[in-house]
Amino acid sequence: MMYAPPAPPPIYTYTIAHDEGAAGYDEAMAIATIQGLINRRAPTLYILSRRNNRPAYWLATFSEPGQWLHGREQKALADLDAVVALAGRRLKGAIIWDPEVPASVNVATTMAGIYDAVVLSPTMAESCLTRWKLPVLEDLRGRFDGSVTGSAKNDAIRWSIKAHLNQGRCSSRLFCLFEDSYATRSQANIGYVVTRDLAVMKRAFTYDLSPWGDEVPGDDQEQPLGTDLATYKLLLEAMLRQSGGKHMTELAGFFAFHKYSNMPGHPSRHDPVPTEWETVWLISPYNCYQNTAASDCYNQSFHCHAPRTPLKQSRPAPTRTLENKTYLCILMADYDSALPLYDFLPNHWDDPARGRLPLCWGINPNLLDTYPDIIRRIYETATPNDHFAADASAAGYMNPNRIKPEHLPLFIRHNRKYYREADMSMSPMVLDWDQPSEAVKDAFRVFSPDGYATIVMDLHGTGGRAPDTQVWKGMPVTELINEACNFSAVDETAEIMSSALDRRSAAAPSFRFFRIVWTSPSNVEKTIDALRRKRPELNIEVVDPYTFFRLLKERLAAAAPR
């Protein structure tokens, strides 16, 4: 009798109802936190959505022949009762959060990961707990009143730092900047609710704070000035103590634009982009790097279990010779965080023009920890004209100049690990407040020897400037041009690129690396055609990043004094 291998375990699915108002928020909170427990050891529960087709897209993709989920039966769970039954003994109780203190939903999420619990609102707890026969492990109602800091929000977060992070109960590799319930529950905005499966799975500390100390946040306008920032620093100091300089720490999530930057309803002296940069400036000295836009990223606790083996990308043969041309390289940028990789990239990757122009796709290799299957799929379907390099700023978004000198060896080890797995050797979008120091260039040349490009924004007024184009101990260094980043229309973008070239005029052969964000290869191709028609005298050629940096080195060597 022939031996038949056992059938693979089924994939259980649950479809979120997306009810309006608080009910929809509460349902998503319960399912996401339970999912994190169920998937902690194996990919078992997959969440689908009636309003977002992307989870179904990826489930279908990875169930195809040859993909890692092929052959696994899918079993739909009818309701939350069935999800609780599937969790079984893995679910040990409930944490009830306090809607009067929106920050408490993040405290409850932290506790759910530590104590293997579901996060419930008081309304949901009243309707479900008896039926589910779950004990209440902690009830946060009335716990935080502002008596410690003058802010109930900060009282809650600081209590959680002391009770959980300082006690070594949380991950020192991941913490999560997830928007709390202040303006989300009433609108059933679950963008940073469905992401909590990963936070619970990995026992991550979860919070929501402003990086600014010179104005009060929009969600807590009675707090003493600077309270959010002071709490933020306490958190970062605690995280650094826990990591002990042994590894870097990922910060997943983005600041809430409408609370912490100049948006309708919250007039602020700080616009969104400076607020993003301030967050990264703040966290970098603590060995933290950011995975910024991470909302609406379903099933991270499931996808992260996908098999991982070293990736391989194509490299052109070094046969091109230097000619009297304007060489351009195009960075298809900003797939450096979970949401763009998960949701935006497929729309542009499936464009019929992909493969006709050589393009450099900016995908941060640290996202292999979150969506290894998506990155592998992209590598497997790449054409010879698709190349991959780290986006902002390396294996994670940080300001390298802000890394403390004693931690640069750790910075090198961290990046070398991910670059090797992703077969990367270039860093074309390093974001910083000044040109790279010699120590930073020495660090990058270890794991990024084939090229380095940077955008410098000196928002602190310290005199920062872009580096001169150079070769640093074999590593070419240049500026990443940012003027054309936000694609609007073909002719307009071509005009912007033309003006940017004029501002950086140099004798041919010349080399310019452009960043273009979240647009299709078709749009890029049409823009380059328009630019060539507009500027025929420039003799423009678009080349792949390996050829770009190699020919740039040749150009600099030829121009060097002898």
VONUPA-174716 format. One line per 10 residues: number of its first residue (from 1); their letters; for each residue x, y, z of C-alpha. Coordinates in steps of 0.1 Angstrom, whole numbers, plus 5000, padded with zeros to 4 digits. Layout:
! residues N
NUM> a> X/Y/Z; ...
***
This chain:
! residues 562
1> mmyappappp> 5000/5000/5000; 5015/5033/4990; 5020/5060/5017; 4999/5092/5012; 5013/5123/5028; 4990/5140/5052; 4969/5168/5038; 4981/5203/5047; 4961/5220/5074; 4932/5242/5062
11> iytytiahde> 4932/5279/5061; 4904/5293/5081; 4889/5326/5068; 4868/5352/5084; 4852/5381/5066; 4849/5414/5085; 4814/5428/5085; 4825/5465/5083; 4795/5477/5102; 4792/5515/5106
21> gaagydeama> 4803/5533/5137; 4817/5518/5169; 4803/5483/5162; 4825/5480/5131; 4856/5492/5149; 4849/5469/5179; 4845/5438/5157; 4877/5445/5138; 4896/5450/5171; 4884/5417/5185
31> iatiqglinr> 4892/5397/5153; 4926/5413/5148; 4938/5406/5183; 4925/5370/5183; 4941/5365/5149; 4975/5374/5164; 4971/5347/5190; 4959/5320/5166; 4987/5327/5141; 5015/5331/5166
41> raptlyilsr> 5029/5296/5158; 5015/5289/5124; 4995/5306/5096; 4960/5295/5104; 4935/5323/5103; 4932/5347/5073; 4910/5378/5073; 4890/5389/5043; 4871/5421/5038; 4839/5432/5021
51> rnnrpaywla> 4854/5466/5013; 4890/5458/5005; 4898/5433/4978; 4935/5432/4985; 4934/5403/5011; 4915/5381/4986; 4939/5391/4959; 4969/5379/4978; 4951/5347/4991; 4943/5338/4955
61> tfsepgqwlh> 4978/5346/4943; 4996/5325/4969; 4971/5296/4964; 4982/5292/4928; 5002/5261/4918; 5038/5265/4929; 5030/5290/4956; 5033/5284/4993; 4996/5281/5000; 4987/5258/4971
71> greqkaladl> 4967/5228/4981; 4954/5242/5014; 4917/5239/5018; 4899/5271/5028; 4872/5269/5055; 4851/5300/5062; 4842/5308/5098; 4806/5321/5101; 4810/5345/5131; 4832/5356/5159
81> davvalagrr> 4820/5327/5181; 4836/5303/5156; 4868/5323/5157; 4869/5321/5195; 4863/5284/5193; 4892/5281/5168; 4914/5300/5192; 4906/5275/5220; 4931/5275/5249; 4953/5300/5231
91> lkgaiiwdpe> 4928/5327/5241; 4930/5331/5279; 4908/5361/5286; 4898/5397/5277; 4912/5432/5282; 4885/5458/5284; 4896/5493/5272; 4882/5526/5282; 4865/5546/5254; 4868/5577/5275
101> vpasvnvatt> 4906/5574/5272; 4913/5566/5236; 4950/5558/5244; 4938/5529/5265; 4930/5509/5233; 4968/5508/5226; 4975/5498/5262; 4950/5470/5259; 4966/5459/5226; 5000/5457/5244
111> magiydavvl> 4985/5437/5272; 4967/5413/5248; 5000/5402/5233; 5015/5397/5268; 4985/5379/5284; 4971/5361/5253; 4939/5381/5254; 4912/5397/5231; 4907/5434/5232; 4871/5444/5238
121> sptmaesclt> 4851/5476/5243; 4828/5476/5273; 4798/5472/5249; 4813/5442/5232; 4824/5427/5265; 4789/5429/5279; 4774/5411/5249; 4801/5384/5243; 4821/5375/5275; 4794/5353/5291
131> rwklpvledl> 4788/5335/5258; 4825/5330/5253; 4832/5320/5289; 4862/5342/5291; 4875/5359/5322; 4883/5396/5323; 4921/5398/5328; 4921/5436/5331; 4895/5463/5330; 4911/5497/5321
141> rgrfdgsvtg> 4880/5518/5327; 4886/5546/5351; 4923/5537/5354; 4937/5568/5338; 4926/5603/5347; 4955/5627/5341; 4965/5629/5378; 5001/5619/5370; 5011/5640/5339; 4981/5663/5335
151> sakndairws> 4971/5641/5305; 4950/5609/5307; 4966/5599/5274; 5001/5602/5287; 4992/5586/5321; 4981/5555/5302; 5011/5552/5280; 5036/5559/5308; 5019/5533/5330; 5022/5508/5302
161> ikahlnqgrc> 5059/5516/5298; 5065/5510/5335; 5043/5479/5338; 5052/5462/5305; 5082/5475/5286; 5104/5482/5315; 5097/5447/5329; 5109/5430/5297; 5074/5418/5288; 5073/5433/5253
171> ssrlfclfed> 5093/5427/5222; 5125/5447/5219; 5125/5441/5181; 5091/5457/5172; 5069/5485/5186; 5039/5500/5169; 5028/5536/5163; 4991/5528/5157; 4964/5555/5158; 4942/5552/5188
181> syatrsqani> 4904/5555/5189; 4902/5593/5193; 4888/5600/5158; 4886/5565/5144; 4861/5544/5164; 4830/5566/5156; 4839/5564/5119; 4847/5527/5119; 4881/5536/5106; 4899/5503/5110
191> gyvvtrdlav> 4931/5511/5091; 4953/5507/5122; 4930/5481/5138; 4935/5453/5113; 4972/5457/5117; 4971/5447/5154; 4973/5410/5147; 5011/5414/5142; 5014/5435/5173; 4997/5409/5194
201> mkraftydls> 5015/5380/5178; 5049/5396/5185; 5040/5411/5219; 5048/5446/5206; 5044/5478/5226; 5017/5499/5210; 5012/5537/5213; 5002/5569/5196; 5022/5601/5203; 5032/5634/5187
211> pwgdevpgdd> 5069/5640/5180; 5065/5677/5186; 5073/5695/5218; 5065/5730/5208; 5027/5726/5204; 5000/5705/5219; 4985/5677/5198; 4951/5679/5184; 4937/5650/5204; 4949/5663/5238
221> qeqplgtdla> 4949/5701/5238; 4948/5705/5275; 4980/5686/5282; 5010/5706/5295; 5032/5716/5266; 5057/5690/5256; 5041/5661/5274; 5037/5638/5244; 5073/5644/5234; 5086/5637/5270
231> tykllleaml> 5066/5604/5270; 5080/5596/5235; 5115/5600/5248; 5108/5578/5279; 5095/5551/5255; 5126/5553/5233; 5149/5552/5262; 5131/5521/5276; 5132/5504/5242; 5170/5510/5239
241> rqsggkhmte> 5175/5495/5273; 5156/5464/5263; 5174/5460/5230; 5207/5465/5248; 5225/5475/5216; 5222/5439/5204; 5198/5445/5176; 5179/5473/5159; 5141/5479/5165; 5114/5483/5140
251> lagffafhky> 5088/5510/5145; 5057/5500/5125; 5031/5527/5118; 5027/5564/5110; 5018/5594/5130; 4982/5606/5128; 4983/5634/5103; 4951/5651/5115; 4963/5652/5151; 5000/5661/5148
261> snmpghpsrh> 5004/5681/5116; 4987/5710/5097; 4955/5695/5085; 4919/5707/5084; 4906/5709/5120; 4941/5711/5135; 4960/5742/5125; 4996/5735/5132; 5030/5751/5124; 5042/5717/5112
271> dpvptewetv> 5032/5703/5078; 5030/5665/5073; 5064/5659/5056; 5083/5677/5084; 5064/5657/5110; 5074/5625/5093; 5110/5636/5092; 5109/5647/5128; 5097/5613/5139; 5126/5596/5121
281> wlispyncyq> 5150/5622/5135; 5137/5615/5170; 5139/5577/5168; 5172/5572/5150; 5197/5576/5179; 5178/5548/5197; 5187/5522/5170; 5151/5524/5157; 5140/5524/5121; 5105/5531/5108
291> ntaasdcynq> 5081/5511/5086; 5059/5541/5081; 5027/5537/5061; 5014/5504/5076; 4977/5509/5078; 4952/5486/5061; 4978/5459/5059; 4958/5427/5065; 4971/5393/5077; 5007/5403/5086
301> sfhchaprtp> 5007/5376/5112; 4998/5351/5085; 5021/5363/5056; 5051/5365/5079; 5052/5327/5082; 5059/5323/5044; 5091/5304/5037; 5122/5325/5033; 5153/5316/5012; 5179/5340/4998
311> lkqsrpaptr> 5166/5360/4968; 5183/5366/4935; 5179/5395/4911; 5193/5400/4876; 5224/5421/4870; 5234/5434/4836; 5267/5424/4821; 5292/5453/4825; 5296/5457/4788; 5283/5493/4782
321> tlenktylci> 5310/5519/4775; 5309/5556/4785; 5294/5578/4759; 5287/5615/4755; 5252/5613/4769; 5229/5624/4798; 5224/5592/4817; 5193/5590/4838; 5183/5564/4863; 5147/5562/4876
331> lmadydsalp> 5139/5551/4912; 5103/5538/4914; 5102/5550/4949; 5085/5547/4983; 5077/5510/4985; 5097/5512/5018; 5068/5505/5041; 5041/5478/5044; 5011/5495/5028; 5027/5506/4995
341> lydflpnhwd> 5043/5471/4991; 5011/5453/5000; 4985/5475/4982; 5001/5501/4959; 5028/5481/4941; 5006/5454/4925; 4987/5481/4906; 5020/5494/4890; 5038/5461/4888; 5011/5446/4865
351> dpargrlplc> 5014/5476/4841; 5020/5463/4805; 5049/5487/4800; 5070/5472/4828; 5102/5457/4813; 5105/5482/4784; 5126/5507/4804; 5153/5497/4829; 5139/5508/4863; 5151/5506/4899
361> wginpnlldt> 5124/5496/4923; 5128/5508/4959; 5118/5481/4982; 5131/5479/5017; 5146/5445/5025; 5135/5446/5062; 5099/5441/5049; 5109/5405/5044; 5100/5402/5081; 5064/5412/5073
371> ypdiirriye> 5056/5401/5037; 5083/5377/5025; 5059/5361/5001; 5050/5393/4984; 5087/5403/4979; 5095/5369/4966; 5066/5371/4942; 5079/5404/4928; 5114/5390/4924; 5101/5359/4906
381> tatpndhfaa> 5080/5380/4881; 5107/5406/4874; 5119/5412/4839; 5157/5417/4832; 5149/5454/4832; 5135/5454/4868; 5161/5459/4895; 5157/5462/4933; 5174/5485/4958; 5167/5497/4993
391> dasaagymnp> 5144/5527/4996; 5143/5550/5026; 5169/5547/5039; 5184/5512/5040; 5170/5481/5057; 5145/5505/5074; 5139/5542/5074; 5163/5561/5097; 5187/5590/5095; 5221/5573/5094
401> nrikpehlpl> 5239/5605/5106; 5218/5602/5138; 5231/5567/5146; 5255/5570/5175; 5291/5561/5166; 5292/5532/5190; 5262/5517/5173; 5275/5519/5137; 5288/5483/5139; 5253/5472/5148
411> firhnrkyyr> 5239/5493/5120; 5263/5475/5095; 5253/5440/5108; 5216/5448/5106; 5218/5461/5070; 5242/5435/5057; 5219/5407/5069; 5189/5420/5049; 5208/5432/5019; 5223/5397/5015
421> eadmsmspmv> 5189/5380/5017; 5175/5404/4992; 5205/5403/4969; 5209/5441/4972; 5240/5462/4969; 5228/5498/4965; 5211/5524/4986; 5197/5551/4962; 5173/5569/4987; 5191/5576/5019
431> ldwdqpseav> 5171/5604/5037; 5191/5625/5061; 5196/5660/5075; 5230/5665/5060; 5255/5648/5037; 5268/5615/5050; 5297/5617/5074; 5328/5598/5067; 5318/5572/5093; 5284/5568/5077
441> kdafrvfspd> 5300/5564/5042; 5324/5538/5057; 5294/5519/5071; 5274/5519/5038; 5303/5508/5017; 5303/5475/5036; 5267/5465/5025; 5260/5490/4997; 5293/5490/4977; 5276/5495/4943
451> gyativmdlh> 5260/5529/4950; 5246/5555/4974; 5223/5584/4967; 5207/5607/4992; 5180/5634/4997; 5191/5659/5023; 5164/5681/5040; 5179/5703/5067; 5147/5710/5086; 5166/5719/5118
461> gtggrapdtq> 5186/5746/5101; 5220/5732/5109; 5236/5739/5076; 5231/5705/5060; 5236/5701/5023; 5237/5674/4997; 5271/5657/4991; 5293/5664/4961; 5292/5635/4936; 5322/5614/4945
471> vwkgmpvtel> 5336/5579/4948; 5342/5570/4985; 5366/5541/4988; 5350/5524/4958; 5314/5534/4965; 5299/5560/4942; 5280/5587/4960; 5255/5612/4945; 5223/5632/4950; 5188/5617/4945
481> ineacnfsav> 5168/5643/4927; 5135/5648/4943; 5117/5676/4923; 5097/5652/4901; 5087/5628/4929; 5050/5634/4928; 5039/5625/4893; 5009/5645/4881; 5009/5645/4843; 5034/5635/4816
491> detaeimssa> 5042/5669/4802; 5043/5686/4836; 5067/5659/4850; 5089/5662/4819; 5091/5700/4824; 5101/5695/4861; 5128/5670/4851; 5141/5693/4824; 5143/5722/4849; 5160/5700/4874
501> ldrrsaaaps> 5186/5690/4848; 5193/5727/4841; 5199/5735/4877; 5225/5708/4878; 5241/5714/4844; 5274/5697/4838; 5294/5687/4808; 5284/5655/4792; 5286/5627/4801; 5264/5636/4830
511> frffrivwts> 5245/5614/4855; 5212/5622/4873; 5192/5599/4895; 5154/5608/4898; 5129/5597/4924; 5093/5591/4911; 5067/5580/4936; 5038/5555/4931; 5032/5557/4894; 5032/5532/4865
521> psnvektida> 5060/5523/4842; 5038/5535/4814; 5037/5570/4829; 5075/5570/4833; 5080/5558/4797; 5058/5585/4783; 5075/5611/4805; 5110/5601/4793; 5097/5603/4757; 5084/5638/4763
531> lrrkrpelni> 5116/5648/4780; 5136/5636/4749; 5114/5655/4726; 5118/5686/4747; 5156/5683/4751; 5170/5664/4721; 5204/5681/4726; 5209/5662/4759; 5211/5628/4742; 5192/5612/4771
541> evvdpytffr> 5195/5575/4779; 5178/5557/4808; 5200/5530/4823; 5197/5505/4850; 5212/5514/4884; 5242/5491/4882; 5252/5506/4848; 5244/5541/4861; 5268/5538/4891; 5295/5519/4872
551> llkerlaaaa> 5296/5545/4844; 5295/5573/4870; 5326/5558/4886; 5343/5557/4852; 5334/5593/4846; 5347/5605/4879; 5379/5585/4874; 5385/5600/4840; 5379/5635/4854; 5402/5631/4884
561> pr> 5435/5650/4884; 5465/5628/4877
***
